[in-house]
Amino acid sequence: MKEEEGCLSLPGIFAEVERSKSLRIEGLDGDGQPIAFEAQGLQAKIIQHELDHLDGVLFIDRLPPVTRDRIKKKIQKEGLAPEGRRHHAFAL
C-alpha cells in the first residue's frame, strides 16, 4: 500500500511511502520462547516503520532518490517545522 507517512524524528515532513499491507512477525519473547503474529493495515505500517528505526532507516530513506534529496536540501536550507506545525513545503 502507498500512503502518506510522517515521523516524530522529522516534524512537519510528510510523503507517500510504499509498504506491505500485511506481514507476519516471528521472534523470541523475553524468556527466549518463539512467538509469532500477523498484522494488517495501519498496524502493519506502524510495525514496518518502527522496525526501520531499529535498522537506522527513516521513512525518507524509502523515497525515490530525487525526492529524498530534495527533502534533505530543504531541511538543510530551511530547517524543520516547529513541533506541531506542518511545513507545507515538505508535503509531497
N, CA, C and O atoms as CSV, one atom per row, in Angstrom:
chain,resi,resn,atom,element,x,y,z
A,1,MET,N,N,0.846,-1.173,0.000
A,1,MET,CA,C,0.000,0.000,0.000
A,1,MET,C,C,0.891,1.234,0.000
A,1,MET,O,O,2.001,1.208,0.531
A,2,LYS,N,N,0.403,2.305,-0.593
A,2,LYS,CA,C,1.164,3.547,-0.651
A,2,LYS,C,C,0.327,4.623,0.009
A,2,LYS,O,O,-0.741,4.988,-0.484
A,3,GLU,N,N,0.831,5.135,1.148
A,3,GLU,CA,C,0.099,6.135,1.925
A,3,GLU,C,C,1.061,7.183,2.459
A,3,GLU,O,O,2.268,6.959,2.553
A,4,GLU,N,N,0.492,8.339,2.809
A,4,GLU,CA,C,1.303,9.397,3.399
A,4,GLU,C,C,1.830,8.948,4.754
A,4,GLU,O,O,1.132,8.306,5.539
A,5,GLU,N,N,3.076,9.305,4.999
A,5,GLU,CA,C,3.717,8.926,6.257
A,5,GLU,C,C,4.525,10.107,6.767
A,5,GLU,O,O,5.001,10.931,5.987
A,6,GLY,N,N,4.671,10.179,8.052
A,6,GLY,CA,C,5.494,11.187,8.704
A,6,GLY,C,C,6.202,10.522,9.866
A,6,GLY,O,O,6.070,9.318,10.086
A,7,CYS,N,N,6.962,11.325,10.615
A,7,CYS,CA,C,7.715,10.760,11.722
A,7,CYS,C,C,8.060,11.853,12.717
A,7,CYS,O,O,8.354,12.981,12.322
A,8,LEU,N,N,8.027,11.537,13.988
A,8,LEU,CA,C,8.411,12.500,15.014
A,8,LEU,C,C,9.881,12.894,14.895
A,8,LEU,O,O,10.278,13.952,15.382
A,9,SER,N,N,10.690,12.054,14.253
A,9,SER,CA,C,12.097,12.381,14.050
A,9,SER,C,C,12.279,13.515,13.033
A,9,SER,O,O,13.297,14.208,13.044
A,10,LEU,N,N,11.286,13.698,12.157
A,10,LEU,CA,C,11.329,14.739,11.128
A,10,LEU,C,C,10.011,15.502,11.134
A,10,LEU,O,O,9.211,15.357,10.210
A,11,PRO,N,N,9.776,16.313,12.161
A,11,PRO,CA,C,8.482,17.001,12.272
A,11,PRO,C,C,8.191,17.893,11.074
A,11,PRO,O,O,9.057,18.625,10.595
A,12,GLY,N,N,6.944,17.813,10.599
A,12,GLY,CA,C,6.494,18.650,9.503
A,12,GLY,C,C,6.777,18.094,8.122
A,12,GLY,O,O,6.440,18.730,7.124
A,13,ILE,N,N,7.383,16.929,8.041
A,13,ILE,CA,C,7.697,16.335,6.739
A,13,ILE,C,C,6.805,15.124,6.519
A,13,ILE,O,O,6.714,14.237,7.368
A,14,PHE,N,N,6.150,15.103,5.366
A,14,PHE,CA,C,5.232,14.028,5.022
A,14,PHE,C,C,5.435,13.660,3.557
A,14,PHE,O,O,5.655,14.535,2.719
A,15,ALA,N,N,5.362,12.367,3.247
A,15,ALA,CA,C,5.468,11.906,1.869
A,15,ALA,C,C,4.827,10.525,1.771
A,15,ALA,O,O,4.707,9.809,2.765
A,16,GLU,N,N,4.423,10.168,0.570
A,16,GLU,CA,C,3.848,8.846,0.353
A,16,GLU,C,C,4.953,7.800,0.348
A,16,GLU,O,O,5.948,7.927,-0.365
A,17,VAL,N,N,4.759,6.765,1.159
A,17,VAL,CA,C,5.722,5.671,1.281
A,17,VAL,C,C,5.000,4.371,0.962
A,17,VAL,O,O,3.867,4.157,1.394
A,18,GLU,N,N,5.658,3.513,0.211
A,18,GLU,CA,C,5.078,2.217,-0.124
A,18,GLU,C,C,5.528,1.181,0.902
A,18,GLU,O,O,6.720,1.021,1.163
A,19,ARG,N,N,4.555,0.485,1.475
A,19,ARG,CA,C,4.833,-0.556,2.469
A,19,ARG,C,C,3.898,-1.735,2.219
A,19,ARG,O,O,2.862,-1.587,1.570
A,20,SER,N,N,4.264,-2.894,2.731
A,20,SER,CA,C,3.398,-4.071,2.640
A,20,SER,C,C,2.142,-3.845,3.458
A,20,SER,O,O,2.208,-3.273,4.546
A,21,LYS,N,N,0.997,-4.284,2.954
A,21,LYS,CA,C,-0.249,-4.073,3.693
A,21,LYS,C,C,-0.497,-5.149,4.742
A,21,LYS,O,O,-1.409,-5.022,5.559
A,22,SER,N,N,0.311,-6.211,4.722
A,22,SER,CA,C,0.209,-7.223,5.775
A,22,SER,C,C,1.589,-7.828,5.996
A,22,SER,O,O,2.459,-7.774,5.126
A,23,LEU,N,N,1.769,-8.405,7.183
A,23,LEU,CA,C,3.054,-9.028,7.485
A,23,LEU,C,C,2.885,-10.076,8.565
A,23,LEU,O,O,1.880,-10.121,9.273
A,24,ARG,N,N,3.899,-10.915,8.668
A,24,ARG,CA,C,3.970,-11.928,9.728
A,24,ARG,C,C,5.304,-11.713,10.433
A,24,ARG,O,O,6.360,-11.670,9.802
A,25,ILE,N,N,5.234,-11.580,11.736
A,25,ILE,CA,C,6.426,-11.363,12.561
A,25,ILE,C,C,6.713,-12.644,13.343
A,25,ILE,O,O,5.810,-13.249,13.920
A,26,GLU,N,N,7.966,-13.040,13.352
A,26,GLU,CA,C,8.406,-14.167,14.167
A,26,GLU,C,C,9.611,-13.706,14.973
A,26,GLU,O,O,10.472,-12.987,14.466
A,27,GLY,N,N,9.664,-14.120,16.217
A,27,GLY,CA,C,10.770,-13.723,17.067
A,27,GLY,C,C,10.771,-14.510,18.361
A,27,GLY,O,O,10.152,-15.569,18.465
A,28,LEU,N,N,11.473,-13.977,19.340
A,28,LEU,CA,C,11.553,-14.605,20.659
A,28,LEU,C,C,11.036,-13.634,21.694
A,28,LEU,O,O,11.280,-12.431,21.608
A,29,ASP,N,N,10.313,-14.163,22.685
A,29,ASP,CA,C,9.830,-13.302,23.765
A,29,ASP,C,C,10.943,-13.089,24.794
A,29,ASP,O,O,12.070,-13.542,24.594
A,30,GLY,N,N,10.629,-12.404,25.886
A,30,GLY,CA,C,11.616,-12.098,26.916
A,30,GLY,C,C,12.245,-13.311,27.555
A,30,GLY,O,O,13.334,-13.221,28.123
A,31,ASP,N,N,11.566,-14.464,27.469
A,31,ASP,CA,C,12.097,-15.714,28.026
A,31,ASP,C,C,12.800,-16.570,26.980
A,31,ASP,O,O,13.217,-17.693,27.264
A,32,GLY,N,N,12.928,-16.029,25.763
A,32,GLY,CA,C,13.584,-16.776,24.695
A,32,GLY,C,C,12.691,-17.772,23.987
A,32,GLY,O,O,13.162,-18.598,23.204
A,33,GLN,N,N,11.387,-17.692,24.267
A,33,GLN,CA,C,10.441,-18.608,23.628
A,33,GLN,C,C,9.951,-18.020,22.301
A,33,GLN,O,O,9.727,-16.814,22.202
A,34,PRO,N,N,9.786,-18.870,21.283
A,34,PRO,CA,C,9.322,-18.374,19.983
A,34,PRO,C,C,7.915,-17.776,20.070
A,34,PRO,O,O,7.042,-18.296,20.766
A,35,ILE,N,N,7.722,-16.679,19.351
A,35,ILE,CA,C,6.395,-16.069,19.225
A,35,ILE,C,C,6.214,-15.663,17.772
A,35,ILE,O,O,7.186,-15.474,17.041
A,36,ALA,N,N,4.971,-15.533,17.367
A,36,ALA,CA,C,4.663,-15.099,16.000
A,36,ALA,C,C,3.299,-14.435,16.010
A,36,ALA,O,O,2.424,-14.802,16.794
A,37,PHE,N,N,3.122,-13.446,15.129
A,37,PHE,CA,C,1.810,-12.841,14.950
A,37,PHE,C,C,1.739,-12.197,13.578
A,37,PHE,O,O,2.757,-11.957,12.929
A,38,GLU,N,N,0.524,-11.927,13.155
A,38,GLU,CA,C,0.285,-11.276,11.872
A,38,GLU,C,C,-0.334,-9.912,12.107
A,38,GLU,O,O,-1.038,-9.701,13.094
A,39,ALA,N,N,-0.068,-8.990,11.199
A,39,ALA,CA,C,-0.642,-7.645,11.285
A,39,ALA,C,C,-1.056,-7.211,9.884
A,39,ALA,O,O,-0.481,-7.639,8.883
A,40,GLN,N,N,-2.078,-6.341,9.841
A,40,GLN,CA,C,-2.573,-5.826,8.570
A,40,GLN,C,C,-2.845,-4.341,8.688
A,40,GLN,O,O,-3.001,-3.816,9.790
A,41,GLY,N,N,-2.901,-3.662,7.547
A,41,GLY,CA,C,-3.291,-2.262,7.501
A,41,GLY,C,C,-2.377,-1.358,8.295
A,41,GLY,O,O,-1.153,-1.455,8.210
A,42,LEU,N,N,-2.995,-0.464,9.078
A,42,LEU,CA,C,-2.237,0.526,9.840
A,42,LEU,C,C,-1.252,-0.126,10.806
A,42,LEU,O,O,-0.127,0.347,10.963
A,43,GLN,N,N,-1.672,-1.209,11.452
A,43,GLN,CA,C,-0.777,-1.884,12.391
A,43,GLN,C,C,0.472,-2.400,11.669
A,43,GLN,O,O,1.579,-2.280,12.193
A,44,ALA,N,N,0.304,-2.970,10.480
A,44,ALA,CA,C,1.452,-3.454,9.704
A,44,ALA,C,C,2.366,-2.297,9.309
A,44,ALA,O,O,3.590,-2.420,9.353
A,45,LYS,N,N,1.760,-1.169,8.923
A,45,LYS,CA,C,2.529,0.018,8.535
A,45,LYS,C,C,3.371,0.525,9.711
A,45,LYS,O,O,4.550,0.840,9.546
A,46,ILE,N,N,2.768,0.601,10.880
A,46,ILE,CA,C,3.472,1.080,12.076
A,46,ILE,C,C,4.630,0.149,12.441
A,46,ILE,O,O,5.726,0.612,12.759
A,47,ILE,N,N,4.388,-1.142,12.396
A,47,ILE,CA,C,5.447,-2.106,12.727
A,47,ILE,C,C,6.623,-1.961,11.768
A,47,ILE,O,O,7.778,-1.967,12.195
A,48,GLN,N,N,6.338,-1.832,10.481
A,48,GLN,CA,C,7.414,-1.670,9.500
A,48,GLN,C,C,8.190,-0.375,9.739
A,48,GLN,O,O,9.418,-0.358,9.658
A,49,HIS,N,N,7.470,0.703,10.034
A,49,HIS,CA,C,8.097,1.996,10.311
A,49,HIS,C,C,9.039,1.884,11.511
A,49,HIS,O,O,10.173,2.361,11.461
A,50,GLU,N,N,8.572,1.262,12.575
A,50,GLU,CA,C,9.378,1.149,13.799
A,50,GLU,C,C,10.538,0.169,13.630
A,50,GLU,O,O,11.619,0.397,14.173
A,51,LEU,N,N,10.328,-0.915,12.888
A,51,LEU,CA,C,11.440,-1.832,12.611
A,51,LEU,C,C,12.517,-1.128,11.794
A,51,LEU,O,O,13.707,-1.376,11.988
A,52,ASP,N,N,12.103,-0.250,10.879
A,52,ASP,CA,C,13.088,0.540,10.128
A,52,ASP,C,C,13.961,1.349,11.082
A,52,ASP,O,O,15.177,1.412,10.906
A,53,HIS,N,N,13.352,1.965,12.089
A,53,HIS,CA,C,14.127,2.749,13.056
A,53,HIS,C,C,15.198,1.884,13.734
A,53,HIS,O,O,16.317,2.345,13.960
A,54,LEU,N,N,14.859,0.648,14.053
A,54,LEU,CA,C,15.840,-0.252,14.679
A,54,LEU,C,C,17.024,-0.512,13.754
A,54,LEU,O,O,18.126,-0.809,14.216
A,55,ASP,N,N,16.792,-0.401,12.440
A,55,ASP,CA,C,17.852,-0.590,11.444
A,55,ASP,C,C,18.488,0.734,11.014
A,55,ASP,O,O,19.315,0.762,10.102
A,56,GLY,N,N,18.097,1.836,11.678
A,56,GLY,CA,C,18.669,3.136,11.348
A,56,GLY,C,C,18.111,3.754,10.079
A,56,GLY,O,O,18.764,4.591,9.455
A,57,VAL,N,N,16.901,3.346,9.690
A,57,VAL,CA,C,16.276,3.823,8.458
A,57,VAL,C,C,15.120,4.747,8.799
A,57,VAL,O,O,14.282,4.412,9.637
A,58,LEU,N,N,15.069,5.922,8.150
A,58,LEU,CA,C,13.930,6.836,8.272
A,58,LEU,C,C,13.026,6.664,7.064
A,58,LEU,O,O,13.459,6.155,6.029
A,59,PHE,N,N,11.770,7.085,7.188
A,59,PHE,CA,C,10.843,6.890,6.071
A,59,PHE,C,C,11.318,7.589,4.804
A,59,PHE,O,O,11.023,7.121,3.704
A,60,ILE,N,N,12.045,8.693,4.927
A,60,ILE,CA,C,12.527,9.378,3.718
A,60,ILE,C,C,13.567,8.535,2.971
A,60,ILE,O,O,13.789,8.740,1.778
A,61,ASP,N,N,14.203,7.593,3.669
A,61,ASP,CA,C,15.165,6.706,3.011
A,61,ASP,C,C,14.465,5.733,2.074
A,61,ASP,O,O,15.115,5.100,1.241
A,62,ARG,N,N,13.157,5.608,2.198
A,62,ARG,CA,C,12.374,4.717,1.337
A,62,ARG,C,C,11.783,5.446,0.125
A,62,ARG,O,O,11.082,4.841,-0.685
A,63,LEU,N,N,12.066,6.733,0.007
A,63,LEU,CA,C,11.560,7.528,-1.107
A,63,LEU,C,C,12.508,7.434,-2.296
A,63,LEU,O,O,13.674,7.072,-2.137
A,64,PRO,N,N,12.002,7.766,-3.505
A,64,PRO,CA,C,12.904,7.820,-4.659
A,64,PRO,C,C,14.041,8.807,-4.376
A,64,PRO,O,O,13.820,9.818,-3.709
A,65,PRO,N,N,15.246,8.533,-4.869
A,65,PRO,CA,C,16.404,9.374,-4.567
A,65,PRO,C,C,16.201,10.867,-4.840
A,65,PRO,O,O,16.633,11.699,-4.043
A,66,VAL,N,N,15.560,11.213,-5.936
A,66,VAL,CA,C,15.359,12.629,-6.254
A,66,VAL,C,C,14.478,13.293,-5.202
A,66,VAL,O,O,14.771,14.408,-4.769
A,67,THR,N,N,13.413,12.632,-4.789
A,67,THR,CA,C,12.511,13.168,-3.771
A,67,THR,C,C,13.225,13.280,-2.430
A,67,THR,O,O,13.131,14.301,-1.750
A,68,ARG,N,N,13.930,12.231,-2.060
A,68,ARG,CA,C,14.664,12.224,-0.792
A,68,ARG,C,C,15.701,13.346,-0.751
A,68,ARG,O,O,15.817,14.046,0.254
A,69,ASP,N,N,16.450,13.519,-1.834
A,69,ASP,CA,C,17.473,14.561,-1.880
A,69,ASP,C,C,16.855,15.952,-1.818
A,69,ASP,O,O,17.425,16.857,-1.208
A,70,ARG,N,N,15.693,16.129,-2.445
A,70,ARG,CA,C,15.004,17.426,-2.399
A,70,ARG,C,C,14.586,17.749,-0.965
A,70,ARG,O,O,14.717,18.891,-0.524
A,71,ILE,N,N,14.092,16.765,-0.247
A,71,ILE,CA,C,13.697,16.961,1.153
A,71,ILE,C,C,14.918,17.304,2.000
A,71,ILE,O,O,14.875,18.233,2.808
A,72,LYS,N,N,16.005,16.560,1.819
A,72,LYS,CA,C,17.219,16.804,2.607
A,72,LYS,C,C,17.763,18.213,2.360
A,72,LYS,O,O,18.213,18.876,3.295
A,73,LYS,N,N,17.725,18.669,1.116
A,73,LYS,CA,C,18.206,20.018,0.805
A,73,LYS,C,C,17.325,21.078,1.451
A,73,LYS,O,O,17.831,22.083,1.951
A,74,LYS,N,N,16.013,20.863,1.445
A,74,LYS,CA,C,15.099,21.820,2.083
A,74,LYS,C,C,15.324,21.854,3.591
A,74,LYS,O,O,15.267,22.920,4.204
A,75,ILE,N,N,15.578,20.697,4.187
A,75,ILE,CA,C,15.854,20.656,5.628
A,75,ILE,C,C,17.131,21.436,5.927
A,75,ILE,O,O,17.171,22.210,6.883
A,76,GLN,N,N,18.165,21.243,5.126
A,76,GLN,CA,C,19.430,21.958,5.337
A,76,GLN,C,C,19.234,23.464,5.183
A,76,GLN,O,O,19.821,24.249,5.928
A,77,LYS,N,N,18.414,23.863,4.224
A,77,LYS,CA,C,18.214,25.285,3.945
A,77,LYS,C,C,17.258,25.945,4.935
A,77,LYS,O,O,17.537,27.034,5.437
A,78,GLU,N,N,16.122,25.284,5.219
A,78,GLU,CA,C,15.044,25.900,5.996
A,78,GLU,C,C,14.885,25.330,7.397
A,78,GLU,O,O,14.181,25.917,8.218
A,79,GLY,N,N,15.518,24.207,7.689
A,79,GLY,CA,C,15.332,23.549,8.981
A,79,GLY,C,C,14.010,22.799,9.009
A,79,GLY,O,O,13.297,22.727,8.008
A,80,LEU,N,N,13.700,22.250,10.156
A,80,LEU,CA,C,12.449,21.510,10.330
A,80,LEU,C,C,11.370,22.446,10.839
A,80,LEU,O,O,11.664,23.460,11.472
A,81,ALA,N,N,10.124,22.105,10.562
A,81,ALA,CA,C,8.996,22.904,11.042
A,81,ALA,C,C,8.929,22.822,12.562
A,81,ALA,O,O,9.267,21.787,13.135
A,82,PRO,N,N,8.499,23.893,13.224
A,82,PRO,CA,C,8.306,23.823,14.677
A,82,PRO,C,C,7.342,22.681,15.010
A,82,PRO,O,O,6.425,22.388,14.243
A,83,GLU,N,N,7.557,22.057,16.133
A,83,GLU,CA,C,6.724,20.929,16.538
A,83,GLU,C,C,5.249,21.301,16.520
A,83,GLU,O,O,4.850,22.356,17.011
A,84,GLY,N,N,4.452,20.413,15.944
A,84,GLY,CA,C,3.010,20.639,15.916
A,84,GLY,C,C,2.537,21.413,14.698
A,84,GLY,O,O,1.331,21.531,14.480
A,85,ARG,N,N,3.459,21.945,13.893
A,85,ARG,CA,C,3.073,22.672,12.687
A,85,ARG,C,C,3.559,21.926,11.463
A,85,ARG,O,O,4.732,21.564,11.376
A,86,ARG,N,N,2.679,21.699,10.534
A,86,ARG,CA,C,3.042,21.025,9.299
A,86,ARG,C,C,3.664,22.044,8.352
A,86,ARG,O,O,3.086,23.102,8.102
A,87,HIS,N,N,4.825,21.728,7.836
A,87,HIS,CA,C,5.515,22.609,6.901
A,87,HIS,C,C,5.113,22.184,5.497
A,87,HIS,O,O,5.621,21.189,4.979
A,88,HIS,N,N,4.208,22.926,4.883
A,88,HIS,CA,C,3.642,22.514,3.591
A,88,HIS,C,C,4.679,22.363,2.493
A,88,HIS,O,O,4.448,21.627,1.534
A,89,ALA,N,N,5.805,23.031,2.603
A,89,ALA,CA,C,6.848,22.904,1.580
A,89,ALA,C,C,7.375,21.474,1.517
A,89,ALA,O,O,7.920,21.058,0.495
A,90,PHE,N,N,7.213,20.713,2.614
A,90,PHE,CA,C,7.727,19.355,2.647
A,90,PHE,C,C,6.672,18.291,2.365
A,90,PHE,O,O,7.002,17.112,2.237
A,91,ALA,N,N,5.419,18.691,2.268
A,91,ALA,CA,C,4.372,17.719,2.000
A,91,ALA,C,C,4.431,17.357,0.528
A,91,ALA,O,O,4.207,18.209,-0.332
A,92,LEU,N,N,4.730,16.104,0.232
A,92,LEU,CA,C,4.885,15.667,-1.161
A,92,LEU,C,C,3.797,14.712,-1.565
A,92,LEU,O,O,3.775,14.246,-2.704
